[in-house]
Amino acid sequence: MSYGIVHTLGRLPMPEGKKLPPAPMLRLLVFAQTGLIVTLLAVVGAYFAPRAGLEDPFLLAFAQGEGADLWELLRPQLLAGLLVGAPGAAVFLAGYYVVFRPWLDDATVASMEQFRLQSGIATRVLYGGVVEEVLIRWGLLSLLAWLISLLTPGGGVTATGVWLSILVSGIAFAAGHAPSYAAAGCKLTPRFWTAMLVLNLWVSLYCGWLFWQHGLSAAIVAHMLVHAAWLPLDLRVARRATT
């Protein structure tokens, strides 16, 4: 979760005599880097998604400006995102609080939850729900699906190829959370990696399926639901810890 990188960089030990740049400059550098990566993968997705059979009708109509009824194209995606995303988020949160949170060491749990709270709801929902979907589903998944199609007899995109792309991009998505959590103080134990892999791969499976079957907007809505539902639970746990 690179949306917390400014905060976590400030906690890293620095060599003697060396200092981090001032916070405003550090934020500017991080935002510039993130913007460059997002732009690059957005372009990658725009090029490879149609070639992998993952074209989004809403985004296509919006980009071409053909006067189509954008709401009629967007509405089924929003509905699919809600219908799949709500139970998906419930399973994710149950997995975290019932299975993995009691299983992880106390220091890691405390660091994870403090990190998420300090990130704020807007950052969590917008970065986690929108930017990560552009990076992982629109960009990486589309590229992988196209590359796998090149290895398929006849060069076509198959369901197996798309599912493999969803799985591989999901593993990358899970691994991408580790650096910020590690900088925040989490211990990168086998239990930590298991929790990261299982929970984030679960989100990747249903968000990837939504992207494949309905479009990017459906995946974004489903992903945003996870973060929107998670914050009140994080706040409740934090209040209990202080009483």
LOSE-916997 format. One record per residue (C-alpha): residue number from 1; residue in one letter; x, y, z. Coordinates in steps of 0.5 Angstrom, whole numbers, m for minus. Example, Ala and Ser with C-alpha at 12.3 -4.5 7.8 and 13.67 -1.06 7.14 Angstrom:
2
+-----+---+-------+-------+-------+
:   k : r :    xx :    yy :    zz :
+-----+---+-------+-------+-------+
:   1 : A :    25 :    m9 :    16 :
:   2 : S :    27 :    m2 :    14 :
+-----+---+-------+-------+-------+
# end
This chain:
243
+-----+---+-------+-------+-------+
:   k : r :    xx :    yy :    zz :
+-----+---+-------+-------+-------+
:   1 : M :     0 :     0 :     0 :
:   2 : S :     4 :     6 :    m2 :
:   3 : Y :    m1 :    11 :     0 :
:   4 : G :     3 :    11 :     6 :
:   5 : I :    10 :    11 :     4 :
:   6 : V :    11 :    18 :     6 :
:   7 : H :     9 :    17 :    13 :
:   8 : T :    13 :    10 :    13 :
:   9 : L :    19 :    13 :    10 :
:  10 : G :    19 :    18 :    16 :
:  11 : R :    20 :    12 :    21 :
:  12 : L :    26 :     9 :    17 :
:  13 : P :    33 :    10 :    20 :
:  14 : M :    38 :    14 :    16 :
:  15 : P :    45 :    14 :    16 :
:  16 : E :    49 :    18 :    21 :
:  17 : G :    49 :    25 :    18 :
:  18 : K :    44 :    24 :    13 :
:  19 : K :    37 :    27 :    13 :
:  20 : L :    30 :    26 :     9 :
:  21 : P :    28 :    31 :     5 :
:  22 : P :    23 :    36 :     8 :
:  23 : A :    16 :    33 :     8 :
:  24 : P :    13 :    37 :     3 :
:  25 : M :    18 :    35 :    m2 :
:  26 : L :    18 :    28 :     0 :
:  27 : R :    10 :    28 :    m2 :
:  28 : L :    12 :    31 :    m8 :
:  29 : L :    17 :    26 :   m10 :
:  30 : V :    12 :    20 :    m8 :
:  31 : F :     6 :    23 :   m12 :
:  32 : A :    10 :    25 :   m18 :
:  33 : Q :    13 :    17 :   m18 :
:  34 : T :     6 :    15 :   m17 :
:  35 : G :     3 :    19 :   m22 :
:  36 : L :     8 :    17 :   m27 :
:  37 : I :     7 :     9 :   m25 :
:  38 : V :     0 :    10 :   m26 :
:  39 : T :     0 :    14 :   m32 :
:  40 : L :     4 :     8 :   m35 :
:  41 : L :     0 :     3 :   m33 :
:  42 : A :    m6 :     6 :   m35 :
:  43 : V :    m3 :     7 :   m42 :
:  44 : V :    m1 :     0 :   m42 :
:  45 : G :    m8 :    m2 :   m40 :
:  46 : A :   m11 :     2 :   m46 :
:  47 : Y :    m7 :    m1 :   m51 :
:  48 : F :    m7 :    m9 :   m48 :
:  49 : A :   m14 :    m9 :   m45 :
:  50 : P :   m18 :    m9 :   m52 :
:  51 : R :   m13 :   m14 :   m55 :
:  52 : A :   m14 :   m19 :   m49 :
:  53 : G :   m22 :   m18 :   m49 :
:  54 : L :   m22 :   m14 :   m43 :
:  55 : E :   m25 :    m8 :   m46 :
:  56 : D :   m29 :    m3 :   m42 :
:  57 : P :   m35 :    m1 :   m46 :
:  58 : F :   m36 :     5 :   m41 :
:  59 : L :   m29 :     7 :   m41 :
:  60 : L :   m29 :     6 :   m49 :
:  61 : A :   m35 :    11 :   m50 :
:  62 : F :   m33 :    16 :   m45 :
:  63 : A :   m26 :    16 :   m49 :
:  64 : Q :   m29 :    17 :   m56 :
:  65 : G :   m34 :    22 :   m54 :
:  66 : E :   m39 :    19 :   m58 :
:  67 : G :   m45 :    21 :   m55 :
:  68 : A :   m47 :    15 :   m52 :
:  69 : D :   m51 :    14 :   m45 :
:  70 : L :   m46 :    13 :   m41 :
:  71 : W :   m50 :    12 :   m35 :
:  72 : E :   m53 :     6 :   m38 :
:  73 : L :   m46 :     3 :   m39 :
:  74 : L :   m44 :     5 :   m32 :
:  75 : R :   m50 :     3 :   m28 :
:  76 : P :   m49 :    m5 :   m29 :
:  77 : Q :   m42 :    m4 :   m27 :
:  78 : L :   m44 :    m1 :   m21 :
:  79 : L :   m49 :    m6 :   m19 :
:  80 : A :   m45 :   m12 :   m21 :
:  81 : G :   m39 :    m8 :   m16 :
:  82 : L :   m44 :    m8 :   m10 :
:  83 : L :   m47 :   m14 :   m11 :
:  84 : V :   m41 :   m18 :   m11 :
:  85 : G :   m37 :   m13 :    m7 :
:  86 : A :   m41 :   m13 :    m1 :
:  87 : P :   m40 :   m20 :     1 :
:  88 : G :   m33 :   m20 :    m2 :
:  89 : A :   m31 :   m15 :     3 :
:  90 : A :   m35 :   m19 :     9 :
:  91 : V :   m31 :   m25 :     7 :
:  92 : F :   m25 :   m21 :     7 :
:  93 : L :   m26 :   m17 :    14 :
:  94 : A :   m28 :   m24 :    17 :
:  95 : G :   m22 :   m27 :    15 :
:  96 : Y :   m18 :   m21 :    18 :
:  97 : Y :   m21 :   m21 :    24 :
:  98 : V :   m23 :   m28 :    26 :
:  99 : V :   m17 :   m32 :    23 :
: 100 : F :   m11 :   m28 :    22 :
: 101 : R :   m11 :   m22 :    27 :
: 102 : P :   m11 :   m27 :    33 :
: 103 : W :    m6 :   m31 :    29 :
: 104 : L :    m1 :   m25 :    28 :
: 105 : D :     4 :   m23 :    33 :
: 106 : D :     1 :   m17 :    37 :
: 107 : A :     7 :   m12 :    35 :
: 108 : T :     5 :   m13 :    27 :
: 109 : V :    m2 :   m12 :    29 :
: 110 : A :    m1 :    m6 :    32 :
: 111 : S :     3 :    m3 :    27 :
: 112 : M :    m2 :    m5 :    21 :
: 113 : E :    m8 :    m2 :    25 :
: 114 : Q :    m4 :     4 :    26 :
: 115 : F :    m1 :     5 :    19 :
: 116 : R :    m8 :     4 :    16 :
: 117 : L :   m11 :     9 :    21 :
: 118 : Q :    m6 :    14 :    20 :
: 119 : S :    m7 :    14 :    12 :
: 120 : G :   m14 :    16 :    13 :
: 121 : I :   m21 :    14 :     9 :
: 122 : A :   m20 :    19 :     3 :
: 123 : T :   m13 :    16 :     2 :
: 124 : R :   m15 :     9 :     3 :
: 125 : V :   m22 :     9 :    m1 :
: 126 : L :   m19 :    13 :    m7 :
: 127 : Y :   m12 :    10 :    m7 :
: 128 : G :   m14 :     3 :    m5 :
: 129 : G :   m20 :     3 :    m9 :
: 130 : V :   m18 :     7 :   m16 :
: 131 : V :   m11 :     7 :   m16 :
: 132 : E :    m9 :     0 :   m15 :
: 133 : E :   m15 :    m2 :   m19 :
: 134 : V :   m12 :     2 :   m25 :
: 135 : L :    m5 :    m1 :   m23 :
: 136 : I :    m7 :    m8 :   m22 :
: 137 : R :   m13 :   m10 :   m26 :
: 138 : W :   m13 :    m5 :   m32 :
: 139 : G :    m5 :    m5 :   m33 :
: 140 : L :    m2 :   m11 :   m30 :
: 141 : L :    m8 :   m16 :   m31 :
: 142 : S :    m9 :   m14 :   m38 :
: 143 : L :    m2 :   m14 :   m40 :
: 144 : L :    m1 :   m21 :   m37 :
: 145 : A :    m7 :   m24 :   m41 :
: 146 : W :    m5 :   m21 :   m47 :
: 147 : L :     2 :   m25 :   m46 :
: 148 : I :    m1 :   m31 :   m44 :
: 149 : S :    m5 :   m31 :   m50 :
: 150 : L :     1 :   m31 :   m55 :
: 151 : L :     3 :   m38 :   m52 :
: 152 : T :    m4 :   m40 :   m53 :
: 153 : P :    m5 :   m45 :   m60 :
: 154 : G :    m9 :   m40 :   m64 :
: 155 : G :    m7 :   m34 :   m60 :
: 156 : G :   m13 :   m33 :   m57 :
: 157 : V :   m15 :   m31 :   m50 :
: 158 : T :   m18 :   m37 :   m46 :
: 159 : A :   m22 :   m37 :   m39 :
: 160 : T :   m16 :   m41 :   m37 :
: 161 : G :   m11 :   m35 :   m39 :
: 162 : V :   m15 :   m30 :   m36 :
: 163 : W :   m16 :   m34 :   m29 :
: 164 : L :    m8 :   m35 :   m29 :
: 165 : S :    m7 :   m27 :   m30 :
: 166 : I :   m12 :   m26 :   m25 :
: 167 : L :    m8 :   m30 :   m20 :
: 168 : V :    m1 :   m28 :   m22 :
: 169 : S :    m3 :   m20 :   m22 :
: 170 : G :    m6 :   m22 :   m15 :
: 171 : I :     0 :   m25 :   m12 :
: 172 : A :     4 :   m19 :   m15 :
: 173 : F :    m2 :   m14 :   m11 :
: 174 : A :    m1 :   m18 :    m5 :
: 175 : A :     7 :   m17 :    m5 :
: 176 : G :     6 :   m10 :    m6 :
: 177 : H :     3 :    m9 :     1 :
: 178 : A :     9 :   m11 :     4 :
: 179 : P :    14 :    m5 :     4 :
: 180 : S :    10 :     0 :     7 :
: 181 : Y :     7 :    m5 :    12 :
: 182 : A :    15 :    m7 :    14 :
: 183 : A :    17 :     0 :    14 :
: 184 : A :    11 :     1 :    19 :
: 185 : G :    14 :    m4 :    24 :
: 186 : C :    11 :   m10 :    22 :
: 187 : K :    15 :   m17 :    22 :
: 188 : L :    15 :   m20 :    16 :
: 189 : T :    14 :   m27 :    19 :
: 190 : P :    11 :   m33 :    15 :
: 191 : R :     5 :   m32 :    18 :
: 192 : F :     5 :   m24 :    16 :
: 193 : W :     6 :   m27 :     9 :
: 194 : T :     1 :   m32 :     9 :
: 195 : A :    m4 :   m27 :    11 :
: 196 : M :    m2 :   m22 :     6 :
: 197 : L :    m3 :   m27 :     1 :
: 198 : V :    m9 :   m30 :     3 :
: 199 : L :   m13 :   m24 :     4 :
: 200 : N :   m11 :   m20 :    m2 :
: 201 : L :   m11 :   m26 :    m7 :
: 202 : W :   m18 :   m26 :    m5 :
: 203 : V :   m20 :   m19 :    m7 :
: 204 : S :   m16 :   m20 :   m13 :
: 205 : L :   m20 :   m26 :   m15 :
: 206 : Y :   m27 :   m23 :   m15 :
: 207 : C :   m24 :   m16 :   m17 :
: 208 : G :   m21 :   m19 :   m23 :
: 209 : W :   m27 :   m23 :   m24 :
: 210 : L :   m31 :   m17 :   m24 :
: 211 : F :   m26 :   m13 :   m29 :
: 212 : W :   m26 :   m19 :   m34 :
: 213 : Q :   m34 :   m20 :   m34 :
: 214 : H :   m37 :   m13 :   m33 :
: 215 : G :   m31 :    m8 :   m33 :
: 216 : L :   m26 :    m4 :   m29 :
: 217 : S :   m31 :     1 :   m26 :
: 218 : A :   m35 :    m6 :   m23 :
: 219 : A :   m28 :    m8 :   m20 :
: 220 : I :   m27 :    m1 :   m17 :
: 221 : V :   m33 :    m1 :   m13 :
: 222 : A :   m32 :    m7 :   m10 :
: 223 : H :   m25 :    m5 :    m8 :
: 224 : M :   m27 :     1 :    m5 :
: 225 : L :   m32 :    m3 :    m1 :
: 226 : V :   m27 :    m6 :     3 :
: 227 : H :   m24 :     0 :     5 :
: 228 : A :   m30 :     4 :     7 :
: 229 : A :   m32 :    m2 :    11 :
: 230 : W :   m26 :    m3 :    14 :
: 231 : L :   m25 :     4 :    17 :
: 232 : P :   m30 :     3 :    22 :
: 233 : L :   m28 :    m3 :    25 :
: 234 : D :   m21 :     0 :    25 :
: 235 : L :   m24 :     5 :    29 :
: 236 : R :   m28 :     1 :    34 :
: 237 : V :   m21 :    m3 :    35 :
: 238 : A :   m17 :     3 :    37 :
: 239 : R :   m23 :     6 :    41 :
: 240 : R :   m23 :    m1 :    45 :
: 241 : A :   m15 :    m1 :    46 :
: 242 : T :   m15 :     6 :    49 :
: 243 : T :   m21 :     5 :    54 :
+-----+---+-------+-------+-------+
# end
